[in-house]
């Protein structure tokens, strides 16, 4: 089974998504993520050592990597910049 728990056969049989609905859904996700990021950062500033995903949650590492890569790309942040920020900010995780 692939990481999304949908078989390749099911993926091939699924109807294609309409471009308009994809854009609308991406806008919704972006709005939701922005709010979550602000909330998470407020918690980090207050409590410092917290993590957004617990180890017992069923989130495959591949999906996390794809998500984080998208966040960095969408925010125009290079991996090197993330490393420098972690080093200089004192908010290492």
N, C-alpha and C positions, 0 to 999 in steps of 0.2 A: 504494500500500500504506500502511496506517495505521501509526503508531509502534510498535504491538505486533507487527507483521509477520503479522497475521491479517486476512484479508479480511473485509469487512462481511458477506458472504454466509456465511462460516464462523462468524462470531459469532452470526448469526441462527439457524443450524442447530444450534449447540451446546446441549446440554441445560442447563436452569437448574440452578444450584448449590443444594444443600440448605442451608437456614439454619444447621443444626447444623455442617455441614462448613465453612461460611464462618466461623463463630465460632471453631471449633477452629483453622482455618488462621490467622486473625488473632491468636489467642493465641500460636501457634507463631512467627509473624513478629515479634510484639512481643518475645518472649523472645530471639529471635535478634538483633534490632536492638539491644536493650538491651545485650547482650554486645558487639556490634560497636561501639556508641557508647563503652562503657567502654574497650575496647581502643584505639580511635582516639584518645580523649582522653589516654590514657596515653602514646601515641606523640607526640601534639602537645606534651605537657608535656616530653617528653624531647628530641625532635628539632625542634620548632617548625614549620618550614616544610614540611609535608607536605600532600598533598591526597588525599582518599579515592578520587577517580575520575581516572584518567589520560585525557588527551585522545584517545588512540588506541583507547580502549574504545568499544564500540558502545552507548552509552547516550544516547538522544535527549534533548535539552534539555527538551522538554515533560514527559517522564517524570521527569526530575530535579526540575523545578519542582513537579510534583504531589507528589512524595515529600517534598521539603523543606517544602512548604506543610502537608502532613499531619503531619510531625514537629513543626512549630511549633504547629499547632492542638492536637495531642495532648499537647503539653508545656505548653500554655497560655502560649506565648511570642508576643508581638506582634513584628512586623517592626522597629518602632522600638526595642524592647528589644534585639533582636539587634544592631542598629547601634550602640547605646550600649555594649553589652558589648564589641563589637569595638574601639570607640574607647578604652574605659577599660582593657581587659584587657591590651593590648599584644600580643595574639595575632592581629593583623590578617592576613588572607590576601589 
